Amino acid sequence: MSVIDEIKQRLDIVQIVSAYVALQKSGRNYRALCPFHTEKNPSFFVFPDRQSWHCFGSCNTGGDIFSFIMRREGVDFSQALKLLADKAGINLTAPSSYGRQDVREEEKILKINEAAANYYHNLLLNAGAGETARRYLTQRGLSIESIKNFQLGFAPEGWETLKNHLIETGYNETDLLLAGLLVEQENKHTYDRFRNRLIFPIRDAGGKLAGFGARALDDSQPKYLNSPQTAVFDKSSILYGIDRAKNAIRHSDQAIIVEGYMDVIIAHQYGWQNVVASMGTSVTEKQLLTLKNLTRNLVFALDADAAGTEAIFRSGELVDKVIPFLPSIYGWVKYEDAYKAEVKAMLLPQDKDPDEVIKENPDLWHQLIKSARPIIDFIIDAIVTKVNLESATEKSLAVEKLTPLLLEIKDPVRHAHYVERLAHYLKIDPRALEDAIRKTRTVRKAPTKAAATGQTTVVPPLSSPVEQYCLALLLRYPELQTEATELSPECFEQSENRELFLRWQRSTELADLKKELDAPLREYMEGLLSNEIPDIVHQSEALRRSVLQDCIIRLHEKRLRNLEIKKQELLAAEAETGGITAQLARLEEQGVEISKQLKEIFKRQSYLRQQLTGRSSV
């Protein structure tokens, strides 16, 4: 039994959830007002028999104890695993000495970081040498409360000031190097990484001090400097201010994303506590996954220049790695579609940073947030405003750039709206534009060479659960990545499988994937890889693709059937107790929709099995 299974066996979902929400008995199950969105009538249900939960309201999502803790606490799978392991009385370091070493190193670095932050903070508040930093913060409009809340600090000019202080406290150079607080020269001499800089401690969603950002107080370059990659710090996975913003993001159901440390602190000081920063870079897939657990509504504050536009485009490209449904640079649309999210962009006044706008005119900042435009409009405008409408070539290039974007819009009404809008901008016939989009779609849907081959195929019996078998195929055979475009994280109802699928999507090599996994998830993956797969599957790539397609269909069917069973249970319970009419009506409507989707699944199953039977008879 894996440590993940052991946690599930020891903990009861009703007990876990009831610590956060007031559950009421409803037949064999429990219900409550959803903790993830505002509502008057309870649509959140817990199912003890299945050890799962589901919101049948606007969230329309569910999962197990891991996914609940991830959403409620705003943490990733690894952090949820640690929290639940503590509740279950399970020692995560037990499986291997390698795991114990990893944990010890992380704990040591976190302790060192806290010691360094306290030292820097005390110097800023009390030392004479910190006067320049204090004056700078006053000029930037920071209150003493904000300075203390964010534990800002000051690193003095000396080359070994922090080093000597921490060594006197009991740490050694090797540990300080591991934490990234020292730099080692070729002659092995070490010195402080941060000197004469304003210090910004950077905490993860769980509040752990992972690393530091530092702004130069003189002409030193670079102007901003971060901790290097360590066992606990990865700049691409942390959003500055997320530890203080996560509750406000969940409460307001919106995250506002800026670029700089000061932007976040001033925003919080003036009451906008749902603001986080990407720390001067494009938003990454890891940061998006953190935000996904808190809200589906994102607003990007962009500079009114090309750099701001480029940042949003680069971030969209990174989303493609999270949700690789189709090869397109316009990943934001995929993010919206996959997670029922809404991504908007607000354009700041020329030459103004968010903190300047907030301080000078809070009402304007509020209005900019309210008037933020959908990301699709922003992307279209960013391209068409540069087009010379007298040039047929430039019009054609604009259509070529935007066709992938329009293809990603699944809702027919939204699709038609943007086709008409783009055609109006470019002064072309909407029918001609739709025809160009249709041709591109046809090319994408053309059958692959592997699918067209007539090799003999036999679907092997699945000796393990379908989620695990599907993951085992994907992990063993990298060439199947192109066949997995119909898979989404929601296809995996078990959090460990969903997390592993998400990590697999972002990885390029199995070895790299293993390195980035925590010990429990790495052990779990090794277990999946050790499961036997029939020899015939190893021998035929065409068969592997067909088997994976069958797995995908089964996953969709399983998810829909489980959802249908839950709905039927709730309908029966609500009917017995004279439940809320509106709730019953909504459940019945959703039940009709599930039935429709199941019929489509059955059609696909029948078609695939006819193909498999035909091949096996050749």
VOGU-3710 file (C-alpha; in Angstrom, 3 decimals, decimal comma):
1> msvideikqr> 0,000/0,000/0,000  1,360/3,439/-0,938  1,591/6,184/1,669  -1,118/8,057/-0,268  -3,500/5,097/0,034  -2,616/4,759/3,716  -3,569/8,403/4,325  -6,905/7,859/2,581  -7,526/4,732/4,628  -6,838/6,457/7,952
11> ldivqivsay> -8,742/9,691/7,348  -12,464/10,177/6,846  -13,551/12,889/4,408  -16,537/13,892/6,553  -14,244/14,592/9,489  -11,788/16,538/7,321  -14,413/18,672/5,572  -16,434/19,337/8,739  -13,416/21,135/10,183  -13,973/23,818/7,519
21> valqksgrny> -17,746/23,864/6,853  -20,923/23,048/8,788  -22,224/19,792/7,272  -25,873/18,719/7,474  -27,096/15,136/6,972  -28,905/14,567/3,662  -29,910/10,922/3,341  -26,698/8,868/3,372  -24,662/11,955/2,491  -23,945/15,448/3,808
31> ralcpfhtek> -24,489/18,898/2,369  -23,371/22,474/3,097  -22,978/25,900/1,600  -20,033/25,629/-0,770  -16,804/26,954/0,814  -15,458/27,889/-2,622  -18,156/30,285/-3,830  -20,924/32,450/-2,378  -24,403/30,915/-2,416  -27,705/30,976/-0,513
41> npsffvfpdr> -28,803/27,371/-1,072  -26,398/24,489/-0,325  -24,945/22,845/-3,433  -21,842/21,309/-1,826  -22,143/17,597/-0,967  -19,898/15,050/0,744  -20,300/11,340/-0,063  -18,934/9,163/2,767  -19,345/5,879/0,855  -17,075/7,131/-1,916
51> qswhcfgscn> -14,927/9,377/0,300  -15,484/12,210/-2,165  -17,081/15,658/-2,444  -18,763/17,588/-5,226  -20,192/21,072/-5,727  -23,242/20,981/-8,003  -23,414/24,781/-8,094  -21,232/27,239/-9,997  -18,012/25,346/-9,118  -19,303/22,130/-10,731
61> tggdifsfim> -16,254/20,227/-9,558  -15,254/17,743/-6,893  -12,675/15,232/-5,777  -11,228/13,527/-2,709  -9,693/14,752/0,550  -6,523/15,852/-1,234  -8,307/18,048/-3,767  -10,471/19,544/-1,012  -7,443/20,551/1,075  -5,649/21,870/-2,027
71> rregvdfsqa> -8,553/24,182/-2,835  -9,448/25,153/0,706  -5,898/25,872/1,856  -4,644/27,132/-1,511  -1,746/24,668/-1,555  -0,324/22,234/-4,096  -0,516/18,448/-3,902  2,789/18,056/-2,042  1,739/20,515/0,663  -1,704/18,893/0,957
81> lklladkagi> 0,014/15,529/1,304  2,110/16,812/4,203  -0,893/18,399/5,934  -2,986/15,226/5,677  -0,069/12,980/6,624  0,282/14,986/9,857  -3,441/14,547/10,569  -3,159/10,810/9,871  -0,053/10,438/12,039  2,038/9,211/9,128
91> nltapssygr> 5,739/10,008/8,781  6,395/10,900/5,147  10,147/10,486/5,589  9,867/6,806/6,462  9,894/5,151/2,983  13,523/5,851/2,090  16,727/7,431/3,331  16,713/9,548/0,166  13,374/11,013/1,213  14,603/11,679/4,752
101> qdvreeekil> 17,630/13,516/3,422  15,451/15,697/1,174  13,128/16,647/4,022  15,997/17,418/6,407  17,643/19,666/3,835  14,401/21,548/3,172  13,721/22,044/6,869  17,274/23,285/7,415  17,020/25,841/4,586  13,639/27,090/5,806
111> kineaaanyy> 15,073/27,601/9,298  18,084/29,470/7,921  15,839/31,675/5,783  13,769/32,648/8,817  16,933/33,528/10,741  18,199/35,644/7,836  14,829/37,393/7,433  14,745/38,298/11,123  18,297/39,673/10,898  17,541/41,766/7,797
121> hnlllnagag> 14,247/43,010/9,267  15,856/44,125/12,521  18,544/46,049/10,606  15,901/47,842/8,549  13,891/48,882/11,578  16,674/49,739/14,000  20,169/50,049/12,467  21,654/53,379/11,481  22,891/51,796/8,248  19,278/51,094/7,310
131> etarryltqr> 18,354/54,774/7,121  18,712/54,896/3,314  16,372/51,945/2,946  13,866/53,427/5,394  13,916/56,734/3,518  13,356/54,948/0,225  10,328/53,063/1,610  8,881/56,290/3,001  9,255/57,908/-0,427  7,455/54,946/-1,951
141> glsiesiknf> 4,568/55,443/0,456  4,892/52,292/2,569  3,493/52,410/6,092  5,314/50,886/9,044  2,505/48,300/9,285  3,154/47,165/5,709  6,891/46,968/6,325  6,266/44,727/9,326  3,497/42,668/7,686  5,731/41,786/4,738
151> qlgfapegwe> 8,840/41,558/6,992  10,913/43,783/4,703  14,595/43,969/5,515  17,931/45,614/4,775  21,164/43,885/3,717  24,198/46,052/4,664  27,160/46,776/2,413  29,608/44,414/4,106  30,743/41,338/2,203  30,372/38,938/5,113
161> tlknhlietg> 27,927/40,616/7,497  25,123/38,060/7,253  27,591/35,200/6,947  29,347/36,099/10,201  26,064/36,672/12,041  24,574/33,300/11,055  27,804/31,390/11,723  27,873/32,931/15,212  24,277/31,740/15,594  25,341/28,148/14,889
171> ynetdlllag> 25,058/27,622/11,134  27,938/26,726/8,807  29,001/27,895/5,356  27,812/24,700/3,666  24,273/25,234/4,962  24,277/28,915/3,989  25,398/27,991/0,476  22,552/25,449/0,242  20,114/28,219/1,184  21,537/30,471/-1,539
181> llveqenkht> 22,497/33,217/0,924  26,208/32,988/0,072  28,112/33,008/-3,220  31,197/30,826/-3,643  34,186/32,039/-5,674  36,555/29,792/-7,639  39,012/29,877/-4,740  36,191/28,518/-2,500  35,917/31,798/-0,585  32,305/32,730/0,187
191> ydrfrnrlif> 30,559/36,089/0,648  27,034/37,461/1,149  24,824/37,296/-1,937  22,787/40,391/-0,953  24,651/43,623/-0,122  23,275/47,161/0,252  19,855/46,010/-0,866  16,263/46,233/0,265  15,139/42,682/1,105  11,741/41,143/0,235
201> pirdaggkla> 11,135/37,750/1,892  9,237/35,456/-0,500  6,846/32,937/1,038  4,948/30,109/-0,603  1,177/29,591/-0,325  1,692/27,735/2,950  3,610/30,653/4,469  7,039/29,004/4,361  9,907/31,395/3,674  11,337/29,932/0,467
211> gfgaraldds> 13,697/32,686/-0,674  14,381/36,394/-1,064  14,105/39,185/-3,569  16,451/42,148/-3,241  16,430/45,647/-4,760  19,669/47,586/-5,115  19,813/50,871/-3,167  22,609/52,242/-5,355  23,620/51,824/-9,001  24,523/48,134/-8,588
221> qpkylnspqt> 23,378/45,737/-11,274  21,161/43,879/-11,572  18,623/46,228/-10,047  16,625/43,248/-8,722  18,239/40,033/-7,541  16,591/36,821/-6,352  17,710/33,806/-4,374  19,026/31,073/-6,685  17,172/27,806/-7,185  17,303/25,764/-3,981
231> avfdkssily> 15,534/22,752/-2,535  12,716/25,073/-1,391  12,882/28,022/-3,811  11,773/27,946/-7,433  10,958/31,409/-8,724  8,731/29,994/-11,449  6,426/28,282/-8,973  5,849/31,034/-6,373  3,773/34,199/-6,604  4,906/37,040/-4,352
241> gidraknair> 2,299/37,776/-1,702  0,354/34,542/-2,231  0,626/33,652/1,462  -1,156/36,880/2,449  -3,464/37,040/-0,571  -4,873/33,513/-0,808  -7,827/34,040/1,555  -8,781/37,332/-0,103  -8,489/35,725/-3,552  -10,798/32,930/-2,484
251> hsdqaiiveg> -13,248/35,333/-0,812  -13,398/37,786/-3,735  -13,136/34,961/-6,303  -10,590/37,009/-8,215  -6,798/37,305/-8,409  -5,112/40,478/-9,669  -1,625/39,799/-11,023  1,026/42,514/-11,149  4,770/42,392/-11,749  6,561/43,948/-8,772
261> ymdviiahqy> 6,978/43,589/-5,034  6,018/47,212/-4,343  2,865/46,858/-6,419  1,696/44,017/-4,175  2,558/45,732/-0,877  0,894/49,033/-1,792  -2,185/47,214/-3,111  -2,545/45,331/0,178  -1,917/48,539/2,153  -4,794/50,248/0,330
271> gwqnvvasmg> -7,215/47,344/0,772  -6,750/45,233/-2,384  -5,480/42,115/-0,665  -6,203/39,772/-3,602  -3,112/41,048/-5,458  -0,030/38,900/-6,163  3,063/39,379/-8,322  4,864/37,265/-10,874  8,096/38,985/-9,775  8,859/40,603/-13,113
281> tsvtekqllt> 8,401/37,545/-15,308  5,618/35,987/-17,338  3,169/33,924/-15,333  4,218/30,271/-15,436  2,242/27,039/-15,527  3,136/26,277/-11,886  1,884/29,663/-10,747  -1,342/29,159/-12,699  -1,934/25,824/-11,018  -1,611/27,536/-7,627
291> lknltrnlvf> -4,141/30,178/-8,645  -6,485/27,564/-10,101  -6,987/26,154/-6,617  -8,159/29,568/-5,385  -10,131/31,194/-8,200  -11,042/30,916/-11,874  -11,000/34,699/-12,375  -7,677/36,338/-13,233  -6,974/39,999/-14,018  -3,570/41,027/-15,355
301> aldadaagte> -2,331/44,578/-14,781  -0,261/45,437/-17,855  2,045/48,324/-18,647  0,842/50,448/-21,541  3,813/49,400/-23,680  5,031/46,493/-25,776  6,679/44,795/-22,810  3,337/44,331/-21,079  1,820/42,852/-24,220  4,737/40,493/-24,692
311> aifrsgelvd> 4,446/39,290/-21,085  0,830/38,292/-21,558  1,628/36,479/-24,803  4,522/34,587/-23,264  2,328/33,540/-20,371  -0,232/32,274/-22,860  2,420/30,121/-24,478  3,249/28,601/-21,107  -0,398/27,666/-20,595  -0,058/25,466/-23,690
321> kvipflpsiy> 2,244/23,231/-21,634  -0,386/22,916/-18,914  -3,297/22,168/-21,228  -1,870/20,851/-24,516  -5,189/20,237/-26,295  -3,987/21,688/-29,597  -0,687/23,201/-30,731  -1,370/26,912/-30,374  0,372/29,885/-28,797  -2,949/31,168/-27,459
331> gwvkyedayk> -3,021/29,113/-24,313  -5,122/31,594/-22,360  -8,207/30,508/-24,273  -7,443/26,888/-23,405  -7,056/27,849/-19,760  -10,468/29,516/-19,800  -12,072/26,563/-21,559  -10,453/23,806/-19,478  -11,083/25,373/-16,086  -14,199/27,440/-16,853
341> aevkamllpq> -12,058/30,444/-16,058  -12,224/34,086/-17,087  -8,956/35,837/-17,845  -8,931/39,613/-18,253  -6,336/42,310/-18,837  -6,369/45,891/-17,619  -4,133/48,431/-19,285  -2,408/50,878/-16,952  -1,988/54,585/-17,778  1,126/55,441/-19,755
351> dkdpdevike> 4,336/55,362/-17,661  2,478/54,352/-14,512  3,108/51,313/-12,297  0,235/49,791/-10,301  1,528/51,176/-6,998  1,625/54,705/-8,447  -1,943/54,446/-9,735  -3,199/53,104/-6,398  -1,511/55,817/-4,339  -2,421/58,710/-6,637
361> npdlwhqlik> -5,949/57,682/-7,540  -7,467/54,616/-5,798  -10,779/55,231/-7,574  -9,041/54,977/-10,954  -7,437/51,672/-9,903  -10,860/50,374/-8,872  -12,301/51,470/-12,207  -9,456/49,845/-14,147  -10,197/46,529/-12,441  -13,934/46,816/-13,156
371> sarpiidfii> -13,323/47,703/-16,810  -10,676/45,012/-17,426  -11,243/43,461/-20,843  -11,435/39,761/-21,729  -8,058/38,417/-22,765  -9,401/37,394/-26,184  -10,325/41,024/-26,973  -6,925/42,133/-25,773  -5,061/39,632/-27,967  -7,126/40,446/-31,062
381> daivtkvnle> -6,649/44,192/-30,580  -2,913/43,764/-29,976  -2,584/42,196/-33,438  -5,134/44,030/-35,595  -4,116/47,522/-34,473  -0,752/46,927/-36,174  -2,284/45,847/-39,491  -2,190/48,117/-42,537  -5,759/47,723/-43,805  -4,620/48,661/-47,317
391> satekslave> -2,354/45,588/-47,447  -3,940/42,248/-48,353  -0,760/40,485/-47,227  -0,889/41,996/-43,733  -4,575/41,107/-43,427  -3,795/37,515/-44,410  -0,966/37,319/-41,866  -3,260/38,652/-39,140  -5,863/35,994/-39,970  -3,119/33,349/-39,917
401> kltpllleik> -2,000/34,496/-36,454  -5,513/34,673/-35,023  -7,015/31,530/-36,569  -5,541/29,287/-33,811  -7,122/31,607/-31,238  -10,555/31,380/-32,867  -10,237/27,608/-33,144  -9,765/27,387/-29,385  -13,088/29,141/-28,655  -15,469/26,208/-28,174
411> dpvrhahyve> -18,667/28,125/-27,391  -20,431/28,686/-30,767  -21,893/32,064/-29,790  -18,537/33,426/-28,588  -16,856/31,977/-31,661  -19,329/33,666/-34,011  -18,990/36,946/-32,097  -15,217/37,071/-32,484  -15,267/35,938/-36,104  -17,645/38,769/-36,922
421> rlahylkidp> -15,602/41,236/-34,891  -12,311/40,290/-36,539  -13,894/40,408/-39,987  -15,221/43,896/-39,215  -11,795/45,088/-38,021  -10,041/43,767/-41,118  -12,869/44,791/-43,503  -13,311/41,312/-44,936  -16,310/39,040/-45,483  -17,050/36,994/-42,304
431> raledairkt> -17,813/34,003/-44,523  -14,321/34,152/-46,038  -12,818/34,264/-42,532  -14,955/31,348/-41,336  -13,950/29,375/-44,438  -10,242/29,903/-43,621  -10,863/28,720/-40,046  -12,796/25,679/-41,291  -9,944/24,657/-43,594  -7,447/24,866/-40,728
441> rtvrkaptka> -9,739/22,780/-38,524  -10,041/20,142/-41,263  -6,262/19,868/-41,566  -5,930/19,408/-37,802  -8,541/16,660/-37,741  -6,940/14,655/-40,562  -6,204/11,081/-39,387  -2,648/10,357/-38,360  -0,548/7,739/-40,094  -0,706/5,500/-37,043
451> aatgqttvvp> -4,496/5,653/-36,919  -4,711/4,758/-40,590  -2,646/1,586/-40,313  -4,536/-1,705/-40,354  -2,527/-3,665/-37,847  -4,161/-6,350/-35,736  -5,311/-5,003/-32,365  -6,754/-6,621/-29,289  -7,767/-4,605/-26,250  -6,136/-6,300/-23,271
461> plsspveqyc> -8,044/-6,796/-20,027  -7,313/-3,996/-17,579  -5,988/-5,700/-14,467  -5,549/-2,361/-12,664  -7,926/0,617/-12,299  -8,332/2,523/-15,550  -6,744/5,729/-14,224  -3,574/3,880/-13,221  -3,430/1,890/-16,451  -3,815/5,052/-18,513
471> lalllrypel> -1,006/6,762/-16,586  1,218/3,696/-16,928  0,804/3,842/-20,715  1,592/7,558/-20,861  4,638/7,199/-18,618  6,084/4,254/-20,531  5,444/5,463/-24,079  6,322/9,146/-24,730  5,024/8,897/-28,308  1,479/8,688/-26,926
481> qteatelspe> 1,557/12,347/-25,891  -0,120/13,419/-29,132  -2,921/10,916/-28,492  -3,652/12,323/-25,042  -5,116/15,624/-26,244  -8,619/14,626/-25,117  -7,443/14,013/-21,577  -7,829/16,758/-19,017  -6,984/16,729/-15,294  -10,710/16,311/-14,529
491> cfeqsenrel> -10,611/12,841/-16,113  -8,615/11,683/-13,071  -10,793/11,617/-9,969  -8,017/10,470/-7,620  -5,826/13,430/-6,674  -2,561/11,489/-6,872  -3,379/10,427/-10,440  -4,456/13,945/-11,370  -1,270/15,415/-9,923  0,914/12,878/-11,697
501> flrwqrstel> -0,890/13,569/-14,985  -0,318/17,321/-14,575  3,380/16,778/-13,840  3,636/14,422/-16,849  2,109/17,094/-19,101  4,807/19,560/-18,096  7,747/17,154/-18,340  9,818/16,196/-21,357  11,753/13,243/-19,956  10,762/10,529/-17,469
511> adlkkeldap> 14,046/11,007/-15,592  13,325/14,715/-15,132  9,817/13,909/-13,928  11,171/11,532/-11,288  13,591/14,170/-10,008  10,901/16,788/-9,435  8,513/14,498/-7,539  8,385/14,290/-3,763  9,278/10,870/-2,345  5,645/9,633/-1,841
521> lreymeglls> 4,540/10,573/-5,362  7,783/9,213/-6,834  7,168/5,918/-5,031  3,616/5,855/-6,337  4,814/6,451/-9,913  7,391/3,660/-9,592  4,540/1,371/-8,566  2,595/2,280/-11,710  5,632/1,643/-13,900  6,137/-1,777/-12,317
531> neipdivhqs> 2,617/-2,920/-13,270  2,618/-5,504/-16,043  1,458/-4,505/-19,516  0,706/-7,320/-22,055  3,540/-8,078/-24,471  1,352/-7,409/-27,500  1,020/-3,774/-26,409  4,818/-3,441/-26,307  5,094/-4,777/-29,847  2,673/-2,463/-31,677
541> ealrrsvlqd> 2,564/1,342/-31,607  -0,806/1,337/-33,389  -2,195/-0,949/-30,700  -0,834/1,279/-27,932  -2,625/4,242/-29,451  -5,878/2,298/-29,718  -5,578/1,036/-26,155  -4,988/4,579/-24,918  -8,047/5,795/-26,826  -10,085/3,083/-25,122
551> ciirlhekrl> -8,688/4,199/-21,746  -9,658/7,799/-22,463  -13,208/6,801/-23,352  -13,451/4,682/-20,200  -12,201/7,557/-18,057  -14,844/9,897/-19,451  -17,493/7,221/-18,966  -16,391/6,523/-15,390  -16,459/10,207/-14,459  -19,941/10,704/-15,934
561> rnleikkqel> -21,351/7,517/-14,390  -20,043/8,462/-10,943  -21,536/11,912/-11,305  -24,863/10,436/-12,395  -24,945/8,088/-9,376  -24,280/11,006/-7,032  -27,043/13,066/-8,623  -29,541/10,235/-8,319  -28,701/9,830/-4,626  -29,206/13,529/-4,039
571> laaeaetggi> -32,450/13,645/-6,001  -33,824/10,802/-3,862  -32,700/12,442/-0,616  -34,053/15,856/-1,605  -37,384/14,362/-2,667  -37,771/12,512/0,660  -37,114/15,597/2,734  -39,038/18,024/0,515  -35,864/19,602/-0,746  -35,497/22,966/-2,397
581> taqlarleeq> -37,369/23,008/-5,712  -34,710/25,058/-7,470  -32,019/22,624/-6,321  -34,023/19,645/-7,587  -34,632/21,312/-10,922  -30,948/22,111/-11,324  -29,938/18,544/-10,497  -32,460/17,163/-12,965  -31,180/19,476/-15,700  -27,618/18,389/-15,013
591> gveiskqlke> -28,770/14,760/-15,079  -30,211/15,238/-18,579  -26,916/16,741/-19,724  -24,958/13,810/-18,259  -27,241/11,363/-20,085  -26,510/13,141/-23,364  -22,770/12,973/-22,755  -22,972/9,288/-21,848  -24,766/8,555/-25,133  -21,918/10,229/-26,996
601> ifkrqsylrq> -19,402/8,160/-25,022  -21,275/4,948/-25,902  -21,209/5,890/-29,598  -17,449/6,417/-29,443  -16,953/3,127/-27,621  -18,999/1,278/-30,217  -17,092/2,885/-33,081  -13,674/2,175/-31,553  -14,534/-1,452/-30,795  -15,838/-1,962/-34,326
611> qltgrssv> -12,473/-0,721/-35,554  -10,621/-3,021/-33,178  -12,778/-6,020/-34,171  -12,223/-5,245/-37,846  -8,476/-5,099/-37,365  -8,364/-8,329/-35,366  -10,193/-10,184/-38,139  -7,734/-9,125/-40,832
//
